[in-house]
Amino acid sequence: MEISKLLAEFKKDSLKIEDVASSILARIDKVEPKVCGFAHFDKQKVHDRAKKLSKEKQQGRLYGIPMAVKDNICVEGELTTCSSKILDGFKSPYDATVVSKLKSANALLLGKSNMDEFAFGSSCETSCYGPTKNPYDTSRIPGGSSGGSAALVAADEVIAALGSDTGGSVRQPASLCGVVGLKPTYGRVSRYGLIAFASSLDQIGPITKDVEDAAIILNVIAGFDPMDTTSIDVPVPDYIRSLSNDVKGLKIGLPKEYFIKGMEKEVRQSVDKAILLFKELGAQVIDISLPHTEYAVATYYIIACSEASSNLARFDGVQYGLRENDTSLLDMYKKTRGKGFGEEAKRRIILGTYSLSSGYYDAYYLKAQKVRALIKKDFDKAFRKCDVILTPTSPTTAFKLNERLKDPLQMYLSDIFTIPANLAGIPAISIPCGYSKDTLPIGLQLAGKPFDEPTLFRASYTYEKNAKWQKIKPNL
Amino acid sequence: MKIKTKELKYVADLARIKLTEKETGLFSKQLNSILEYIDKLKQLDTKKVEPMSHALEMVNIFREDKVKKSLGREKVLENAPSAKDGFFEVPKVI
């Protein structure tokens, strides 16, 4: 059931919040052992929260909606570990701004969703709790890093979830799990209480069953926050109002650099069909060019790892989490970090430290910042010609567990279509656009101008309402 | 080789991470192939490009310098692996 439908049921008084909680807990009991979408989950707490909510007089914009929050977003008094051993046992002493907002809207928080350790990954396999599985085929990955959030929504274990997106971590798993994922404009949603990976790229976004639900959640979480100096003081429109079934005259750009070989045939076919549908509905489809696309992944890994190496310096066994004792302070740091971080986290911290270190700074970090400016300029130019840019979200459908784990570079290339939006700071949404013949979901990405989430909602809502393929539920 | 084992050990040291021998071997191979890939950035002439450190153009976001409620010492120390007399406790430094 979608948020909009459940809210309507509550309004009519035809459903009680405790009954919803019981039925969703029964669903979790049944499928969670196969999906493994939660990092932290406590049944009793869910019952208690449902009971408390049932006594609320004010219903709230997300009243009783069962939700999960990614494990890198702080919830007061709850385990918040970024699926990493180094934060073992850490209970956040405060709520992230987005969590305060969900709580004020009376959402029913179920638990923390599993993720790649510190959001380092595209497959959810680097979690210290083990991988989450794709509900459509449990021998495959759900995508990452917000793989837990996407899988839980797809498996009907929650109605919606929050994820974070640094290089595609909301959109790519949404695409591979057949759900909707939105990365808002950088600065649209407060990052206060989101454990930082790459501060200039990170953005929190909703993962939902449909486009309307994404708009409902963005309405709740968007807005300026004095606690996050990178959040922007731009008025928040009512995103529900942008959900009109009409794309007449909308200019959709197709970047030629994205439609190249290496893309799975079925992905290409589904996206081509979507383009055709947009044309039939009166949109104007034009060819555009984003010439620096092929440099995006290299640029991203320098910038993201550099920022991560600095952000993760705070995990040193002093203030929180794991400590490996030693008589010397320096050796205590090294042992704690050597043991607490997983392989991918260490690899990225070392790559980041290397590119920031004296002698390499100009060749790597500074160079990447300059190429980032070129990539941003590509988008500025393109948006003079079109309103939205349409691409596949991922070049492939969900791959097998372990398939890319041994080759980091191959894993990094999974995000080739999603990374540029983070570098440019623009909003982008992934919506389902069909299935492969093996019933693996395929996603379509629409990217927009800064703060133009309304146009993304309008275009994706129209597609969703007019798409001719049938939705298939995962068979769990 | 872009990064030699000796250099990798030095960088891991800077990052305060103790690596096992196995990790050192594995990372040195993997980081070399990643750095080789990243070298494609050298194809671009960026002499006249200003570096971009932030997605949106903004300068100096200030807030009023007012005292606000903070978490409090007890709550801050709750998660510490070791605390004593209201402080974080670490191995002896001097």
Contacts between the chains, C-beta under 8 A, distances in Angstrom:
chain1	res1	chain2	res2	distance
A	89	B	79	7.6
A	90	B	79	5.4
A	91	B	78	7.3
A	91	B	79	6.6
A	93	B	71	5.4
A	93	B	75	4.6
A	93	B	76	6.8
A	93	B	78	6.5
A	93	B	79	7.3
A	94	B	71	6.6
A	186	B	55	4.1
A	186	B	56	6.0
A	187	B	55	7.4
A	187	B	56	5.5
A	200	B	53	6.6
A	200	B	54	5.6
A	200	B	55	6.3
A	201	B	55	7.6
A	226	B	63	5.7
A	229	B	61	4.3
A	229	B	63	7.8
A	230	B	54	7.7
A	230	B	56	8.0
A	230	B	58	8.0
A	230	B	61	7.8
A	232	B	56	6.5
A	232	B	58	7.3
A	292	B	44	7.6
A	294	B	40	7.4
A	295	B	40	6.5
A	295	B	41	6.0
A	295	B	44	6.6
A	297	B	37	7.9
A	298	B	37	6.2
A	298	B	38	4.5
A	298	B	40	5.7
A	298	B	41	5.3
A	299	B	41	6.7
A	301	B	34	7.0
A	301	B	38	6.7
A	302	B	38	6.3
A	302	B	41	7.9
A	309	B	15	6.3
A	313	B	16	7.7
A	316	B	16	6.8
A	317	B	81	6.1
A	318	B	80	7.3
A	318	B	81	7.6
A	318	B	88	5.3
A	318	B	90	5.9
A	319	B	76	8.0
A	319	B	79	6.8
A	319	B	80	5.9
A	319	B	88	6.2
A	320	B	79	3.9
A	320	B	80	6.6
A	320	B	81	7.6
A	321	B	79	7.2
A	321	B	81	7.2
A	322	B	81	7.2
A	323	B	81	3.7
A	323	B	82	6.8
A	325	B	91	7.7
A	326	B	91	6.4
A	327	B	91	5.7
A	327	B	92	7.6
A	328	B	91	6.0
A	329	B	90	5.5
A	329	B	91	4.8
A	329	B	92	7.9
A	329	B	93	5.4
A	330	B	16	7.4
A	331	B	18	7.9
A	332	B	90	7.1
A	332	B	91	5.5
A	333	B	16	4.4
A	334	B	13	7.7
A	334	B	16	5.3
A	334	B	17	6.3
A	334	B	18	4.0
A	335	B	18	5.5
A	337	B	15	7.6
A	337	B	16	5.5
A	337	B	17	4.7
A	337	B	18	7.1
A	338	B	17	5.4
A	338	B	18	3.4
A	338	B	19	6.5
A	338	B	20	7.6
A	339	B	18	7.9
A	341	B	17	6.9
A	343	B	23	7.2
A	343	B	26	8.0
A	346	B	12	7.9
A	346	B	17	5.7
A	346	B	19	7.1
A	346	B	23	6.9
A	346	B	27	7.3
A	347	B	27	5.9
A	347	B	30	6.5
A	347	B	31	7.1
A	349	B	15	5.1
A	349	B	17	6.5
A	350	B	8	7.1
A	350	B	11	5.5
A	350	B	12	5.7
A	350	B	15	5.7
A	350	B	17	6.9
A	350	B	27	6.5
A	350	B	31	6.9
A	351	B	31	6.2
A	351	B	34	6.6
A	353	B	11	5.3
A	353	B	14	5.3
A	353	B	15	4.2
A	354	B	3	6.8
A	354	B	11	4.8
A	354	B	31	7.5
A	357	B	11	6.5
A	357	B	14	6.4
A	364	B	38	7.0
A	366	B	51	5.8
A	367	B	41	5.3
A	367	B	42	7.6
A	367	B	46	6.5
A	368	B	41	6.6
A	369	B	51	3.6
A	369	B	52	5.5
A	369	B	53	6.0
A	370	B	46	3.9
A	370	B	49	4.3
A	370	B	50	7.4
A	370	B	51	5.0
A	370	B	52	7.4
A	371	B	41	5.6
A	371	B	44	6.0
A	371	B	46	6.5
A	371	B	49	7.9
A	372	B	51	7.7
A	372	B	52	4.6
A	373	B	49	5.3
A	373	B	50	6.1
A	373	B	51	6.5
A	373	B	52	3.8
A	374	B	44	7.0
A	374	B	46	7.2
A	374	B	49	6.2
A	376	B	52	6.1
A	376	B	55	7.7
A	408	B	30	5.5
A	408	B	34	6.5
A	409	B	30	7.8
A	409	B	33	5.8
A	409	B	34	5.7
A	409	B	37	5.8
A	412	B	34	7.7
A	423	B	55	7.8
A	424	B	55	6.8
A	425	B	55	2.5
A	425	B	56	5.6
A	450	B	56	6.9
